[in-house]
């Protein structure tokens, strides 16, 4: 398998589809001229965002920078490609709707957190909310871009082994399978994305 950026569409231990890229999760990158210290504190507040969520948000965002005309999406070979294409399309539609709802809700909270600026000390809540909105806005743009890109679906038998183990609830097999997936695809922290 090539060394370019790849995207994965696979079920986690709770039977929910997860979408992530071959690139590791990175700290949120935002450049602002205002007090760097406040933004750094806000980033720390965002640590409550799980690796599962952050890996997915950043995978969506990476579609904006991905130069290739099509996205390589690796999935288990338990399902026909046609069925996976349909599931992926509806997954993206649900994610787009969810992001619109979240951004609208957060926009309502901005004035409330802005009022906290009247309190003494730095307004970390406002900055943390702003960072969360930036992450979700970038992901939303990436979802739209992904919907309009060509997709090259690649079936992977190792992901099929993982999904079979999940279907059969063979939790004892999870650690070894996740380690094999990480080694085969050059992934990191897969346990936090697909398991716990």
Secondary structure, DSSP 4 states (H G I P E B T S, - for coil): --SS--EEEEE-TTS-EEEEESSPP-------SS-HHHHHHHHHHGGGS-HHHHHHHHHHHHHHH--SSEEEEEEETTS-HHHHHHHHHHHHHHHHHHHHHHHHHHHHHHHHHHHGGGSSS--HHHHHHHHHHHHHHHHHHHHHHHHTSEEEEEEEHHHHHHHHHHHTT-HHHHHHHHHHHHHHHT---HHHHH--
